[in-house]
Amino acid sequence: MQATKQDALNTINQLPDNADMEEIMYRLYVLDKVRKGQDDVVNGRVTDAENLKREIDSW
């Protein structure tokens, strides 16, 4: 994976020049969540579909 700073810079550079701070912050927030999700997958912190369905059914 790329360094966090480089990912943030790439994300910001892809935005239009008129992007406001709210849009920039939102994109960086999403980037952070995606990176954390990828880390969860790599480290086995996942729930398979069947277990998730059982959990939802118990609500």
N, C-alpha and C positions, 0 to 999 in steps of 0.2 A: 504494500500500500504506500501511496505517496505520503509525504509528511503533511501534517495537519495544516500548517501555514500555507504550503503550496496549493493544497486543495481549496482552501479558503480564497486565496488569490485567484485561482482559476475560476471559481464560482462567481466571484465579483466581476472578473473581466468578461464573463459571458453575459452579464446584465447590460441592458441598454444604458446609454450615458445619462438618461433622465431618471434612472431608478432612484427612488427615495430611500431614506434610512430604514424605513419599515420593511421594504422589500428586501433590502440587503440583509437585515437581521433575520427575516423569515427564511431566506435561502440558506443562510449559515446555520440556522436552527435545524432545518431539514437535513442538511449535510451532516451535522453532528449525529442526528438520530439514525441516519443510514449507516454511518461508520460504526456506531454502537451496535446496531443490529447485525452488521457483518461480523463484528467481534464476537457477539453472542453465538452466531452460527459456527464460527471457527472453534470456539471453546465449548461447543456442545450444550449451550444453554438454550435449548429449543424444546418445543412441545409438538409432538406429531398431531396430525389432524384428528385421529380417533380420540386421543386423550383430551384434546381441546373440545371436541363435540360432547364427550361425557361431562366435562366440567361445565359447559354451557347448559346442558340438559339438567344439571343439578340445581341450577338457579331457580 
